[in-house]
Amino acid sequence: RRIVVLPYFLFTGILPERVRQQTEGWAAAHPDIEVRSAEVIGPEPELLDLVMERYREAVKGDLRMNCDSCVYRIALPGFEDKVGQPQQPHFHPDDDGHDHDGHHHGHHHHGGHAHAH
């Protein structure tokens, strides 16, 4: 009867905006269901513990980032040719590289992205 969609992102931008637009489209096609869009997660206090945990790992040299399984660092089946190559951003066919405010989207992989490699 009720669905709440939470974009699993820390910041606003073109991808969370796309989630909101898709949510609105689905809601329009299902008027019998109450659909609400939540804001992005944002800088919640609960994230502080995780940030400090990552900081301590970095200081100790015990990093456990998703980069450890990145196709640009280790040979994964079908992607062996990418090891050591410059990293390429994901391709989003309808992403012009800018968010709705006109700022560059900047899709870099430094541990801050919600989805894994």
N, C-alpha and C positions, 0 to 999 in steps of 0.2 A: 504493500500500500504506500510505502514511502521509501525513497532512495535518496541518500545523500552522497554526492560525489566529491571526494577530496583529492585534488591534484597532488600527487606525491612529489612535490618539488619544493625547494627552499625559497625560490625566487620567482617573481612573475616573469613573463616573457611569452614568446610565440607558442611554445608547447603547452603551458597551462591554459593559454587563451584558446588553443585548439580544443583542449579537453572541455572547456566551458561551452564552446560553440557546439561540439558534438552532443554534450549533455542537453543543451537547449533543443537541438534537433530531435533527439530521442524523446524528450519530454513532450514536445509538440505532437509527436506521433502516438503518444500514450497518455491521453488526457485523464484517464481514470487513475493514474498513479501520480502521487505527489513527488516531484523531483526537485531537489535543492542542490545548488553548487556551493561548496565551501571554498574558502580562500586557500591559497597555497599554505604550506606548513609555516613558513616564515621563521624568523629568529626566536624560536621558543626557548625558554629557560632550560627545558629538559635537554636541549642539544648541547649545553655547556659541558656536561659530563662526557659526552662522546667526543667533543672537540678536544678536551683535556686528555682523554684516553689516547687519541691519535697523536697528540703532541708528545706525550710520554713515550709512545712507541717510537716516534721519530727520533727523539733524543737518545733512546737506548739502542737505536738501530734495528729494532724489531718491527719492521713495517709489515702490515698485512692488508695492503690495498688491493683493489681489484686489478691493479696494474700487473700483479704477479701472474695473472693468467691472460695477459694482453697478447694478441697475435703479433704485435710489433716487437715483443720481447722474447717469446718462446714459440717454438714450432708447433702449431696446431694443425691437425689434418685438413688439407685443402687450403691452408693459408701459409704454408712454409715460405713462400716467396716474399711475404710481408716482413719477416724478421729483419730488424735493423733498418727498415725503410722509414722515410718520413711518415708520420701519422696522418691519416686522412680523416676529415670529419665525416660523420654520418651524412648520407644523402637524404634530404627531405624534399620530395618533388615540388611541393607547394610552399616551401620555406625560402623566402627571398633573402634570408640572412639578417633580417631586421625584425625587431618586435614591433608591437603596435605603436610604440612611442618613437620609432625611427632609429632606435639605438641598435648597434650591432649585436647580434645574438651571441657570437663568440663561442660556440660549441666545443670547448676544450675538455679533455679528460684528465682531470687532476683530482679525482676522488669525489668531486662534488656532484656528479651526475647520478640521477636516481636509478638508471638502469645499468645492468652489468655489460661488459664487453661481450 
